[in-house]
Amino acid sequence: MVDGYVPVIDLASARTGEAADRRLAAVIDEVCRTSGFLVIVGHGVADDTIAEMYRATREFFALPAAVKNGLLADPADPLMRGFGRKGSLAASNADAEVQQERALPDVSETFTVNRLGEPDGGQALPADADPALTTPNQWPELPGFTEAYRRYYAAMEVLAGDIMRLFALALGLPEDWFQDKIERHMTNLTANYYPAQPEPPAPGQLRKGVHSDWGSLTILYQDRGAGGLQVLDKADRWLDVPYIENSFVVNIGDLMAIWTNNRWVSTVHRVVNPPRELAAQERYSVPFFHQPAYDAVIECIPTCADLDNPARHASVRSGDYIVGKFSRAYGS
């Protein structure tokens, strides 16, 4: 437990039968009503799948700047695949002064792939969707990189599906309630590199600015590096989410908060700079931003509203919401 706010949950117990599934789902419901963040162990992702992804990530960001810039994301790509443009996640917030936030870009580098950029990934997008959504993924010419990332992405798809099944049970729904809304998901897998900081950043500039995530859920791999993830609790205190070996951090995003009529919270978080005595340390994290199908209509689910608690949000199409957030954070 992280300060009583971010619990550690063993998913292995969810593989022992329906009763265990429902007990775990009840715990998840309580966590998502309070912090919206949990650390999971017993997730079933193979150690070598994680290790190869991490190795490939470090090798990519160690490439010369000219090589990485050769994979710079196309400004027309609404999902920013490849080496990321500078931007500010804080600018994506609904109440943000966008240009002001972008003037203090996140102190990080990113690399992103998306299922829609794979040869078979763009099937069945709606007719009015931006054709650039199927911009091909950009792969570096590093031995084993593409294979490591595709293997890790596939493992995250399975894990996200398992978690969404538990989410459905937690919300009193049939366990497959989300399935038709996520089977054609538009998930970004984004590697974050936080370089050493020999000189301190500008005042107010962070490795990742204060923001909430946008989709249904995020599954985060993080390493031991200094200067890490913090979540804002209900008392407006910033709490560290420490590294726990063989774990992932899971949090819900804005679309899940809309689905649940704010029963579950999309908690704001940030990635802080390391203390000056540890400023020479690099850090890596790799979030799997699970995002429903582009044309999934996100509206209050049946178990989260009644006459005394009507729907609080207008319905929104998943892809429109995600693309709009990208545009605010990184421009186009």
N, C-alpha and C positions, 0 to 999 in steps of 0.2 A: 504494500500500500504506500502511495506517495502522499505524505502528509494527510492521510485519510481521504484523499480526493481522487486519485487515479489508482484503481485496484489492479492487482495482477490476477488474471483469470486463466485457468487451465482448460483449454478446449478439448483435451483428450477425454474428459468426462462426458462430452456430448456424443461420443461414439459408442456408448454402452447401452443405449436404448431410449425409448421415447420418454420415460419418466425422468431420466437424467437430463435429456434435452430440455424438458420444460422447467426443471429446477434451475438449470443454467440460464435459460431464457429469462426467468424471473429476476435473476441477479443482474443480467444485462439491462433489463428494463429500468431497474433502480439506478444503475450507473448512468445510463443515458438520460435519465431525468435530472441528474445532478451535474456531473462533470462533462458527460459526452465523450470522455477519454478513458481508455482502458489499455493495459498491457497484457498481451496474450502470450502464453506458452502452450506447449502441447499442440502446436498448430499443424504439424505433419509435413512441413516443408523440409526437404532434405538438406542436410548441412552443406553438401557439395554444391547444390544449386545456389545457395546463398553465397558460398565462398567464391565460386566462379564469377558470379555477378559482381561481387565486391572487387575482385581482382581486376576484372575488365573495366570497372568504373575508375579505379585508380590509374590504370594504364591510359585511359582516354584523357583524363584531365592533366596527365603529365606530358601530353603531346605539346609540341611548340604551338604558340598562339596562332601562327599562320595556318597550321594544319586544322586546328579547331575552327578558325574563322572560315576555312573552306567549306565547313558544314553548317554555316550560319543559317538559322531558320529564315525561310522566305517571308518577307513582310506580308505577303498575301495569304500565308498559311494561318488560319484562325486558331490552330492548336499548337503552333510554334514548335514543330518537330525539328530536331537537330540541335545545334548549339544555340542556346537561347540568347535573345536580345536582352539588353539591360532593361530593367523595369522595377516596379515596386508592388509587391503583393498588397501592401497597405492601400494602394490606389484603387484596388478592386472593391473596397468597402463601400456600401451604399452612401455613407455620409462623408466620404473622403473628398478632399480637395485634390483632384487627380493630378494636376500639373505640379502642385506643391509636393505631393508625395513622390512623384517621379523625379523631382529634382534631387532626391536623396535615394538613389536606387539601392536595392538590396546588395549587400557585399557578398556576392556569391556568383558562381558560374553554374549553368544548367545544361543538361542534355536530355532530350525527350523523344520517346517513341509512342505511337498510338496504334491500336488495332486497325483503325481506319486507314492507316498508311501501309498496311500489308497487302499483298496481291489479292487476297480474298476478303479484305476487311470492310470494303465499302458497300457491300450489297444492301439493298433495300433502304437506302436513305430516302427521305421524302423528296418529291420533285422540286420543292422550293429550297432545298438545302444548298448551301454554297458548295460548288464543285471542288473548291480548294480543300474541303474537309478530307478528301481522299489523296491529298498530296503525299507522295511516297515518303516513308521513313528514310532518313539519311544515316547510313551506316559507315563508321570509320573503317579504314583498312587495317584492322588489328586482328591478328590470328585469334580465332575463337570468340571474338567480341559478340558478333551477331548471334551465334548459337547460344552463348551464355545469357544474353538478354531475352531471347525468345523463350528459352527454357524457364527463366525466372518469371517472365510475364505469364506464361501458361500456369505456373504454380500459383501465382497470385490470383489468376482468374478462378481457379478451383477454391482457394481459401476465401476469396470474396463471396463466392456463391454459398459456401458453408455458413459464413457469417450472416449473409442476407437471409438464409433459411432460419437461423436462430433469431434474427430480428423479427421476422414474420411471427414466429411463435411468441416472442416477447410482447408483441402488439396484439395478441389474441386473434391472429389471422391464420388461415391454412398455411402450412410451411412453404408451399410453392407460390404464394401470392405475388411475390416480386418477380418470379422467373420470366414471364413474358415481357417484363419491362426492362430487364437487364441482359437478356441473352444476346442482344445486338448492341452491347454497351460501347461507349466511346471513351474508354479509359486511357489516361496518360500515365505512363511510367516515366518519372522524371528523376534523374540523378542530380543531386546538389553537391557542389564542391565549395567548401568554405576555406579559402586560402589563409595562410598565415597573415598576420597584421603587424608588420614591423613598424608601421605608423598607424596611430589610432584613426578610426573613421571619423567623419564629421559628426558633430553633436546631433544626436537623434537618428543617426544612420545605423541600421542593424543588419545582421546577416540575413534575416527575413523580417520584414516589418509586421506589425500587428495586423492580423487578418483572421477570418474564418475560412475553412475550405468550402468548396462550392458544390460538390456532388453528393452522392449517397453516403459513402464512407471513404476513409483513407487508411491504407495499411503502410506503415512507415518502418523501414529498416534504418537504424542509426548506429554509428560506431561510437567508440569511447572518447572521441575528441572533445577538447574543452570548448565551452561556449555553445550551449545546446538549447534544446526545446524547453519552452516554458508555457504553462497554461494559466489563464486568468480565472481565479475562483470567484465564488459569489460574494466574497468579502473584498473583492478588488485587490487580491494579493497575487503576485506572480510566483508560481511554484515550478521548480525544476522537475522535469521528467527524466530521471537518470537512465543511463544505459544498463540494461539487464541482459545478460548473456542468453542467446537462443530465444529471444523474444521479438515481437513486433509491437509497436504502438498503434492502436486503432482509435480513430475518432470519427464521429459523424459529421456530415457537412450540411450546407444550407438546404439542399433539396430534401434530405431526410427530415430536417426540421419542418419544412413545408408539408411533407407527407404526413407528419405526426402532429400537425397543428400546434407546434411548439411544446408538445409533451416531452420531446427530446430536444436537447439544446445543441446548437452548432457553436461550440465554445471558441472564443478568440484565443489565439496563441501567437508566439513569435519565436525567433531563434536569435539569441543574444550573442554579443561579441564576447570573446574570452577575456578573462582578467589579464592585465598587462603582463603579469609574470608568466602567463601561459600563451602569450600572443603568437609565439613561434609555432604553435600547434595548428595543423590543418584538421579539417573535419569533413566527413562525408555522410550524407543521408540519401535514402532512395525511397520516396513515397510513391505508392500506387494509388492514384487518384481515381477511384471507382466512380464512373459517371454513367447513368442509365442511357438507354437507347436515345438517339437524337429526338425521335418523335414520341417518346414516352411523355404523357401528360401527367405532370406532378400536381396532385390536388389532394385534399384531405382524405385520408383513408377512413373506411367506415367505422373503425373502432375508436377513432380519436376525436369525434365530435358528437354532440347531442344538442337538445334544445337549450340547455344551460351553457353550452360551450360550443357555439357555432364555429364554422371554418373561419380562420383569421386571415388567410392568404388567398389571393386570386390564383387560379390555376396558371401554370406556366409550362411551356414545352422545354424539356430538359436541355436540348441542344441550344436553343435560343439563350437560355440562362447562362450556360457554360461559355459560349462564344462571347456573350456580352461582358462577362467577367474578365476573360482574357483581354479583350479590347481595352478595358479600363486599366488593367495592370501593366500591359506591355505595348499598347498602341497597335497600329497596323500599318 
